[in-house]
Structure formats: C-alpha cells, structure tokens
Amino acid sequence: MRNKGILGQPPRHYSFLSSLTYPLKKLAKILICRLLILSAFSILIGASDAPCREIHDPQVAVLVSQDIRPYIEAVEGLNVLLEKAAKARLEVFHLEKFKGKERTDLAQRLANNKFDLFVAIGPDAARFVSSEISSEKTPRIFSMVLNPEKVLGHAKGVAGISLNIPVQAQLEIIRSVLPDIKSIGILYDPDYNADFFREAAINASSRDLRVIPLGVSSKKEIPIVLKQHWKDMDALWLIPDRTVISETIVQYVIKNALFEKVPVIGFNRFFYESGAALAFVFDYKELGEQCAREALRILSGETSNKMPPVFRAWVNAKAMRNLGIKLREEYPPPVILGP
C-alpha cells in the first residue's frame, strides 16, 4: 500500500526545477541546455587536438648511405632527440657494408622485423628504403638527400628533408647581404641544373636582379666561360653541380673572382674557408634533429611531407672587406657573420 502524504496525496519528489517559479524554471532549462552543448563541443575539440596515438618505445631502423662525418653527425642528432622524446630504440645499418646478396637479405630482414619506422640518411639509403624494403605498412622518412625527386622518382609514402635550399630563400639572402649587385652569374651544367637556372632567373627578375647563364659541359670550359663574363657580373653563384664542383675548381674560381673583385656565393663550409663572401652552411647534427622531429610526428600518427632543410648563411667578413663591400651591423636570421 502506498504511503499517503499531506492531505492524502502521494509524497512529492522535489527537484531543483520543481522548486522554481515558472520564469525561473524556463531560464534554468535554457542554461542547462547551453551547458550540455558547450560540454559536448569541448569534448569534440579536445579529441581533435589529441594525438592519433601515443608513442611507446618505438623501434626505428636507421639506414646510412656511407660512413662519413656528415651522416654520422646527422645520426647522432637523430638518436639523441628520439631517445629523449620517445625512448626510441634505434638500430643503425651502414649500407656500404652490405653488398650484392647481403643487401637483398638485409631488405628481407628489415621487412620481416617489427620496426615502427625506417629512416634513411643519404641518397643511397633513401633509394634502398623506398624501393627495396617490401614492408608497405611501415612508414619511412629520409634526410640529407639532394634533389630527392631525381633520387626517388615518384615513390609514394616517403616523407623527408632534402638538402635543397629553396631558390627564393637563397635569393632573398643574397640580396640582403649584397644589396648593390645588379647581375649574378650562375656556373652550371645544363644537363643537371637547367631547372635550377630557370627558377633562379624567374625569381631574380622580381628582385631587380639579372641572372647570367654560365653553362658548361666539362671542367675544361670553366676558365674560358669565366674569362668571357667576369665584366658582365657583379657576383658569382656556385651551386651543387657534379660537372662544375670539385675542391680544386672551387679554389681556382674563388681566387680568380677575388682578383676580379667579384664576390662568390657558395654552399658549404669549404666555400667559406676558401674565401667565398657568402656561404649557405648546414649543421649536420641539426639536420638529424630536424629529421627526428618529423619522425616523432609520423610515429604519433600525423602525416609528414618533403620539406627544405634548416640552414645558416655565413657572411665572410674578411672576404667582404677585401672586396670593398660594407658589412651591415646586423643581418636578419638565418644570416650571421661566420666564425
């Protein structure tokens, strides 16, 4: 038998809403609905910001093209950051130690092992990782590869960091360091760098700068071509080119350029030490760290694409003074006075 309340009515079950007058009750309902909507929205936003998956001690296979200092320093930077950020376990393979069938066996072994990521350092390793390892589900990334589109073709699913500094970025720096030049010669072999020259010419025209083509097909042509054009150019831009670049040629060109009062722009520390007025320089350990940051993104489930490298531009104070070019008190990053 049900209990009777006052006046014989069933006992009331009071709630917050039932205790309010009608206007307040209506207002309370509106506020509660809005709070529920905001809570649901906050949950959705939080879910979208969260990483796709957590990283738990990933196993990473690192393939190294050659046992040379730049690659070793890059692996060091990669290893330190991955171990610190994700407690990753790296297994390093130096490809030059694997020949013929040994390399085929290595590819099979890597495909069968449960690695979470393949990292390739250098072009040979990048080719190996993209085309010889059959594990399609394992993501892969490369670093320290010049012209990766020529090395890898149209390989899918391979992200990485090239050694190609964007032409536009280089021109902006050249213009900031050498603001008075009106023409710049590019020494190159058209068989390898015709695309670079075209892009440079297009980008230079918008900066009131004329690019002079110094095309050669052999090292023997270099002295002749330079002699013909020293008077036509205010600066000389040396770019990575297998026909043009060697230590002997670089030193010869820079020596003659200084005599002709033409500043040279180069692309590594050797150019700077040989007397180039400006050199684009890489810190190989820093490139390894850049690769590690992208690797962490991939391991956490995010996507990564091909991207340019971090770099510095060193201004050679001694060479600039010898050329009679005034130094600025301060340069915008990544430009600095070299050591």
C-alpha positions as CSV (number, residue, x, y, z in Angstrom):
1,M,0.0,0.0,0.0
2,R,1.4,3.4,-1.0
3,N,2.2,5.9,1.7
4,K,0.0,9.0,1.8
5,G,1.4,12.4,2.1
6,I,-0.3,15.5,3.4
7,L,-4.0,15.8,2.5
8,G,-3.9,12.2,1.4
9,Q,-1.7,12.9,-1.7
10,P,1.3,10.8,-2.7
11,P,4.5,12.4,-1.4
12,R,6.2,14.8,-3.7
13,H,9.7,14.2,-5.0
14,Y,11.2,17.7,-5.1
15,S,13.9,18.7,-7.6
16,F,15.8,21.9,-8.3
17,L,13.5,22.7,-11.3
18,S,10.2,21.9,-9.5
19,S,11.1,24.3,-6.7
20,L,11.3,27.3,-9.0
21,T,8.7,29.6,-10.3
22,Y,7.8,29.3,-14.0
23,P,10.0,32.2,-15.3
24,L,13.0,30.9,-13.3
25,K,12.3,27.3,-14.3
26,K,12.3,28.3,-18.0
27,L,15.6,30.2,-17.6
28,A,17.2,27.3,-15.8
29,K,16.2,24.9,-18.6
30,I,17.8,27.2,-21.1
31,L,21.1,27.4,-19.1
32,I,21.3,23.7,-18.6
33,C,20.8,23.0,-22.3
34,R,23.6,25.5,-23.2
35,L,26.0,23.9,-20.7
36,L,25.3,20.5,-22.2
37,I,26.0,21.8,-25.7
38,L,29.3,23.5,-24.6
39,S,30.4,20.4,-22.8
40,A,29.9,18.2,-25.9
41,F,31.7,20.8,-28.0
42,S,34.6,20.9,-25.6
43,I,34.9,17.1,-25.7
44,L,35.0,17.2,-29.6
45,I,37.7,19.9,-29.6
46,G,39.8,18.0,-27.1
47,A,39.5,14.9,-29.2
48,S,40.6,16.7,-32.3
49,D,43.7,18.2,-30.6
50,A,44.8,14.9,-29.1
51,P,47.5,12.9,-31.0
52,C,46.3,10.0,-33.0
53,R,48.2,7.5,-30.9
54,E,50.8,7.6,-28.1
55,I,54.4,6.7,-28.7
56,H,55.7,3.7,-26.6
57,D,59.4,2.9,-27.0
58,P,59.3,2.7,-30.9
59,Q,61.8,0.6,-32.7
60,V,63.5,2.5,-35.5
61,A,65.7,1.2,-38.2
62,V,68.2,3.8,-39.5
63,L,69.9,3.1,-42.9
64,V,73.1,5.1,-43.5
65,S,74.4,5.6,-47.1
66,Q,78.1,5.9,-46.1
67,D,80.3,6.0,-43.0
68,I,81.2,9.7,-43.4
69,R,81.2,12.6,-41.0
70,P,78.1,14.5,-42.1
71,Y,76.0,11.3,-42.0
72,I,77.4,10.2,-38.6
73,E,76.6,13.7,-37.1
74,A,73.1,13.5,-38.5
75,V,72.6,10.1,-36.9
76,E,73.8,11.4,-33.6
77,G,71.3,14.3,-33.7
78,L,68.5,11.9,-34.7
79,N,69.4,9.4,-32.0
80,V,69.6,11.9,-29.1
81,L,66.3,13.5,-29.8
82,L,64.4,10.3,-30.5
83,E,65.7,8.6,-27.3
84,K,64.9,11.7,-25.2
85,A,61.5,12.4,-26.6
86,A,60.1,8.9,-27.2
87,K,62.7,6.4,-25.6
88,A,63.1,5.1,-29.1
89,R,65.4,2.1,-29.7
90,L,67.5,2.7,-32.8
91,E,69.2,0.0,-34.9
92,V,71.7,1.5,-37.3
93,F,72.7,-0.2,-40.6
94,H,75.6,1.1,-42.7
95,L,74.7,0.2,-46.3
96,E,78.3,0.3,-47.6
97,K,79.0,-2.9,-45.6
98,F,76.2,-4.8,-47.4
99,K,77.0,-5.9,-51.0
100,G,75.0,-8.0,-53.5
101,K,73.0,-10.8,-51.8
102,E,73.8,-9.4,-48.4
103,R,71.9,-6.2,-49.3
104,T,68.9,-8.3,-50.5
105,D,69.0,-10.3,-47.3
106,L,69.1,-7.1,-45.3
107,A,66.0,-5.8,-47.1
108,Q,64.2,-9.0,-46.3
109,R,65.2,-9.0,-42.7
110,L,64.1,-5.4,-42.2
111,A,60.7,-6.2,-43.8
112,N,60.2,-9.2,-41.5
113,N,61.1,-7.4,-38.3
114,K,58.6,-5.3,-36.5
115,F,60.1,-1.8,-36.9
116,D,57.8,1.2,-36.4
117,L,59.8,3.4,-38.7
118,F,62.6,3.4,-41.3
119,V,64.9,6.3,-41.5
120,A,67.2,6.8,-44.5
121,I,70.3,9.1,-44.3
122,G,71.7,10.0,-47.7
123,P,70.6,9.2,-51.2
124,D,71.7,5.5,-51.4
125,A,69.8,4.7,-48.2
126,A,66.8,6.7,-49.4
127,R,66.7,4.6,-52.6
128,F,67.1,1.4,-50.6
129,V,64.3,2.2,-48.2
130,S,61.9,3.4,-50.8
131,S,62.3,0.6,-53.4
132,E,63.9,-2.5,-51.8
133,I,62.1,-2.9,-48.5
134,S,58.7,-4.6,-49.1
135,S,57.1,-3.6,-45.8
136,E,54.4,-1.3,-47.1
137,K,52.7,-0.6,-43.7
138,T,55.9,0.7,-42.1
139,P,56.3,4.5,-42.6
140,R,59.6,5.8,-43.8
141,I,61.5,9.1,-43.9
142,F,64.7,10.4,-45.5
143,S,67.2,13.1,-44.7
144,M,70.3,14.6,-46.4
145,V,69.2,13.9,-49.9
146,L,70.0,16.4,-52.7
147,N,67.3,16.6,-55.4
148,P,65.1,13.8,-53.9
149,E,62.7,13.8,-56.8
150,K,65.6,12.6,-59.0
151,V,66.7,10.0,-56.5
152,L,63.3,8.6,-55.6
153,G,61.2,9.4,-58.6
154,H,57.6,9.4,-57.8
155,A,57.8,7.0,-54.8
156,K,54.8,7.2,-52.6
157,G,54.6,7.3,-48.8
158,V,58.2,8.6,-48.4
159,A,58.5,11.9,-46.5
160,G,61.7,13.6,-45.7
161,I,64.1,16.6,-45.6
162,S,66.1,17.4,-48.7
163,L,69.4,19.3,-49.0
164,N,67.8,21.7,-51.4
165,I,67.5,25.3,-50.0
166,P,64.6,27.0,-51.9
167,V,65.9,29.2,-54.6
168,Q,63.7,32.1,-53.5
169,A,65.2,31.9,-49.9
170,Q,68.7,32.0,-51.3
171,L,68.0,35.0,-53.5
172,E,66.5,36.9,-50.6
173,I,69.6,36.3,-48.6
174,I,71.9,37.2,-51.4
175,R,70.0,40.4,-51.9
176,S,70.2,41.3,-48.2
177,V,73.9,40.6,-48.0
178,L,74.8,42.1,-51.4
179,P,72.2,44.8,-51.9
180,D,74.1,46.7,-54.6
181,I,74.6,43.9,-57.2
182,K,72.6,44.1,-60.4
183,S,73.7,40.9,-62.1
184,I,74.8,37.5,-60.9
185,G,76.3,34.7,-62.8
186,I,75.4,31.0,-62.2
187,L,78.1,28.4,-63.2
188,Y,76.3,25.2,-64.0
189,D,76.0,22.2,-66.4
190,P,72.6,22.5,-68.2
191,D,72.3,18.7,-68.2
192,Y,72.0,18.7,-64.4
193,N,70.8,22.2,-63.4
194,A,68.8,23.7,-66.2
195,D,65.7,23.7,-63.9
196,F,67.6,25.5,-61.1
197,F,68.8,28.2,-63.5
198,R,65.3,28.8,-64.9
199,E,63.8,29.1,-61.4
200,A,66.6,31.4,-60.3
201,A,66.1,33.6,-63.4
202,I,62.4,33.9,-62.8
203,N,62.7,34.7,-59.1
204,A,65.7,37.1,-59.7
205,S,63.7,39.3,-62.1
206,S,61.3,40.3,-59.4
207,R,64.2,41.5,-57.3
208,D,65.7,43.7,-60.0
209,L,68.5,41.2,-60.5
210,R,69.7,39.8,-63.8
211,V,70.9,36.2,-63.9
212,I,73.7,35.4,-66.4
213,P,74.0,31.8,-67.6
214,L,77.5,30.4,-67.4
215,G,76.7,27.0,-68.9
216,V,79.5,24.4,-69.3
217,S,79.5,20.7,-70.1
218,S,83.0,20.0,-68.8
219,K,85.5,21.4,-66.3
220,K,87.8,22.4,-69.1
221,E,85.3,25.0,-70.3
222,I,85.2,26.8,-66.9
223,P,88.2,29.1,-67.3
224,I,87.1,30.2,-70.8
225,V,83.5,30.9,-69.8
226,L,84.5,32.8,-66.7
227,K,87.0,34.9,-68.7
228,Q,84.3,35.9,-71.1
229,H,81.9,37.0,-68.5
230,W,83.8,38.5,-65.5
231,K,83.0,42.0,-66.6
232,D,79.3,41.2,-67.0
233,M,78.5,40.0,-63.5
234,D,78.6,41.7,-60.1
235,A,78.6,38.3,-58.2
236,L,79.1,34.6,-59.0
237,W,76.8,32.0,-57.6
238,L,78.2,28.4,-57.3
239,I,75.6,25.7,-56.8
240,P,75.8,21.9,-56.3
241,D,76.7,20.5,-59.7
242,R,78.7,17.3,-60.4
243,T,80.4,18.8,-63.5
244,V,81.4,22.1,-62.0
245,I,82.2,21.4,-58.4
246,S,85.5,20.0,-57.0
247,E,87.8,21.3,-54.4
248,T,90.4,22.3,-57.0
249,I,87.8,24.1,-59.2
250,V,86.3,25.9,-56.2
251,Q,89.6,27.3,-55.0
252,Y,90.6,28.3,-58.6
253,V,87.3,30.1,-59.2
254,I,87.3,31.9,-55.8
255,K,90.9,33.0,-56.3
256,N,90.1,34.5,-59.7
257,A,86.9,36.0,-58.5
258,L,88.7,37.9,-55.7
259,F,91.2,39.2,-58.3
260,E,88.3,40.4,-60.4
261,K,86.5,41.9,-57.3
262,V,83.5,39.7,-57.8
263,P,82.0,38.2,-54.6
264,V,81.3,34.4,-54.7
265,I,78.3,32.7,-53.1
266,G,78.9,29.0,-52.2
267,F,77.0,26.3,-50.4
268,N,79.1,24.8,-47.6
269,R,81.8,25.5,-45.1
270,F,84.6,24.7,-47.6
271,F,83.5,27.6,-49.8
272,Y,83.5,29.9,-46.8
273,E,87.0,28.8,-45.8
274,S,88.2,29.2,-49.4
275,G,87.2,32.8,-49.5
276,A,83.6,33.0,-50.6
277,A,81.9,36.1,-49.5
278,L,78.7,34.2,-48.6
279,A,78.1,30.5,-48.0
280,F,75.0,28.5,-47.2
281,V,76.0,26.1,-44.4
282,F,74.5,23.1,-42.8
283,D,74.9,21.8,-39.2
284,Y,74.5,18.1,-39.8
285,K,73.6,17.3,-36.2
286,E,70.8,19.9,-36.5
287,L,69.6,18.2,-39.7
288,G,69.4,15.0,-37.7
289,E,67.4,16.7,-35.1
290,Q,65.0,18.1,-37.7
291,C,64.6,14.6,-39.1
292,A,63.9,13.4,-35.6
293,R,61.1,15.9,-35.1
294,E,59.4,14.8,-38.3
295,A,59.9,11.2,-37.2
296,L,58.1,11.9,-34.0
297,R,55.2,13.3,-35.9
298,I,55.0,10.2,-38.1
299,L,55.2,7.9,-35.1
300,S,52.4,9.8,-33.3
301,G,50.1,9.1,-36.4
302,E,50.5,12.5,-38.1
303,T,51.4,13.0,-41.7
304,S,54.7,14.5,-43.0
305,N,55.8,15.6,-46.4
306,K,59.0,16.6,-48.2
307,M,60.5,19.8,-46.8
308,P,63.6,22.0,-47.1
309,P,66.5,21.8,-44.6
310,V,67.4,24.1,-41.7
311,F,70.5,26.1,-42.6
312,R,72.6,29.1,-41.9
313,A,74.1,31.7,-44.2
314,W,77.7,32.7,-43.2
315,V,79.0,36.1,-44.2
316,N,82.8,36.1,-44.7
317,A,83.9,39.4,-43.1
318,K,87.5,39.2,-44.4
319,A,86.4,38.5,-47.9
320,M,83.8,41.3,-47.9
321,R,86.5,43.8,-46.7
322,N,88.9,42.6,-49.3
323,L,86.2,43.2,-51.9
324,G,85.4,46.6,-50.6
325,I,81.9,45.7,-49.6
326,K,80.4,47.3,-46.5
327,L,79.3,45.0,-43.7
328,R,75.9,45.5,-42.0
329,E,75.8,46.0,-38.3
330,E,73.2,43.3,-38.1
331,Y,71.8,40.7,-40.5
332,P,68.4,39.0,-40.4
333,P,68.3,35.3,-39.5
334,P,69.5,32.8,-40.7
335,V,72.3,35.2,-41.8
336,I,75.2,35.5,-39.4
337,L,78.9,36.6,-39.5
338,G,80.9,33.4,-40.0
339,P,83.5,32.2,-37.5
